[in-house]
Amino acid sequence: MSETEITNETSSGQHVLMKDQSKIKKAVRHTTVVINSRDRIYSSYPNSNKFRHTLRRPLTNVLSIELVNCTIPAFLYTIQEEWNKFTFKEETTIKVIALTPGFYTDSTLCTELQTQLNSSGFSNTYTVAQDPNTRIISITATASPSPLSFSFLFSTGFPRDKLGLNTIAYSSINTPAIHLGFGFNDYSSGIDYSKGKPIATSSNVLVAVLPMDLGCFLTRMYLNIETDGKNLDRMERGGGRKDCFHIFNIVPGANEYINLDSITQSSVFESKPAPIARMANLQISLTDEFDRLLNIHMREVNLTLEITHLE
């Protein structure tokens, strides 16, 4: 019997029945996942600004994730605990002043600043006013027989804002300096800083540098999504700041919630060059531009994601 005949007789014929595995194609599936912060485990995630959503079943070979609909809380406090304090100096007395967290307009924030300065045990009595045309504030001190000099220590005091060593851009805003119209410096009474260079003025008055900016960095809210240790970052940011999945543009105080749908705005993360092998959980967080969790007052977060994957 020839060698060829022996091979044919001992073969089971299985190679004829089995499909060529290299030619089997996995089916493309679309799974719509509805995420509601109320479904979170409250003992692990007491605040709705960060929580984990567990998928009903793990998805494999995930190709893309699209945000097709959402309802995000948009009511944010103008002043929050992370940036409500600054150092104030009167003559030789130095104290840390804390503004009450809350939502403010220009006029109500001027009133709050005046209230806190006058309730901190200083010798001067302070009046805070805003020019209606320029929106620049001035702080005036009165006392008998004469007011003492005073300063805002936004640079040498603590807390203070942080600047990047290389970019000299803000890496963290930790005081209300920008909100009030000041920069990253110390500012003293008797000097007007609003003209481009310091100009001597009345010794009991301090004029801010810029108009008040209550929106500041709160006009943008950053959505971050993580799955099993992998960040789903589709928006690249500069200045060394953390990338994110999506950025919501908001007008503080204009709306209680903001909504997005795929008709008006597309937000798709594509996993390249290879798909995500397995996805079982999604961790959701809402932060400011400095990667700090935003206080959304325990309000509900809703996201609808369409996930394209292979099975």
Rosetta blueprint (number, residue, H / E / L):
1 M L
2 S L
3 E H
4 T H
5 E H
6 I H
7 T H
8 N H
9 E H
10 T H
11 S L
12 S L
13 G L
14 Q H
15 H H
16 V H
17 L H
18 M L
19 K L
20 D L
21 Q H
22 S H
23 K H
24 I L
25 K L
26 K L
27 A L
28 V E
29 R E
30 H E
31 T E
32 T E
33 V E
34 V E
35 I E
36 N E
37 S H
38 R H
39 D H
40 R L
41 I L
42 Y L
43 S L
44 S L
45 Y L
46 P L
47 N L
48 S L
49 N L
50 K E
51 F E
52 R E
53 H E
54 T E
55 L E
56 R E
57 R E
58 P E
59 L E
60 T E
61 N E
62 V E
63 L E
64 S E
65 I E
66 E E
67 L E
68 V E
69 N E
70 C E
71 T E
72 I E
73 P E
74 A L
75 F L
76 L L
77 Y L
78 T L
79 I E
80 Q L
81 E H
82 E H
83 W H
84 N L
85 K E
86 F E
87 T E
88 F E
89 K E
90 E E
91 E L
92 T L
93 T E
94 I E
95 K E
96 V E
97 I E
98 A E
99 L L
100 T L
101 P L
102 G E
103 F L
104 Y L
105 T L
106 D H
107 S H
108 T H
109 L H
110 C H
111 T H
112 E H
113 L H
114 Q H
115 T H
116 Q H
117 L H
118 N H
119 S L
120 S L
121 G L
122 F L
123 S L
124 N L
125 T E
126 Y E
127 T E
128 V E
129 A E
130 Q E
131 D L
132 P L
133 N L
134 T L
135 R L
136 I L
137 I E
138 S E
139 I E
140 T E
141 A E
142 T E
143 A L
144 S L
145 P L
146 S L
147 P L
148 L L
149 S L
150 F E
151 S E
152 F E
153 L E
154 F L
155 S L
156 T L
157 G L
158 F L
159 P L
160 R L
161 D L
162 K E
163 L E
164 G L
165 L L
166 N L
167 T L
168 I L
169 A L
170 Y E
171 S E
172 S E
173 I L
174 N L
175 T L
176 P L
177 A H
178 I H
179 H H
180 L H
181 G L
182 F L
183 G L
184 F L
185 N L
186 D E
187 Y E
188 S E
189 S L
190 G L
191 I E
192 D E
193 Y L
194 S L
195 K L
196 G L
197 K L
198 P L
199 I E
200 A E
201 T L
202 S L
203 S L
204 N L
205 V E
206 L E
207 V E
208 A L
209 V L
210 L L
211 P L
212 M L
213 D L
214 L L
215 G L
216 C H
217 F H
218 L H
219 T H
220 R E
221 M E
222 Y E
223 L E
224 N E
225 I E
226 E E
227 T E
228 D L
229 G L
230 K E
231 N E
232 L L
233 D L
234 R L
235 M E
236 E L
237 R L
238 G L
239 G L
240 G L
241 R L
242 K L
243 D L
244 C E
245 F L
246 H E
247 I E
248 F E
249 N E
250 I L
251 V L
252 P L
253 G L
254 A L
255 N L
256 E L
257 Y E
258 I E
259 N E
260 L E
261 D E
262 S L
263 I L
264 T L
265 Q L
266 S L
267 S L
268 V E
269 F E
270 E E
271 S L
272 K L
273 P L
274 A L
275 P L
276 I E
277 A E
278 R E
279 M E
280 A E
281 N E
282 L E
283 Q E
284 I E
285 S E
286 L E
287 T E
288 D L
289 E L
290 F L
291 D L
292 R L
293 L E
294 L L
295 N L
296 I L
297 H L
298 M L
299 R L
300 E L
301 V L
302 N E
303 L E
304 T E
305 L E
306 E E
307 I E
308 T E
309 H E
310 L E
311 E L
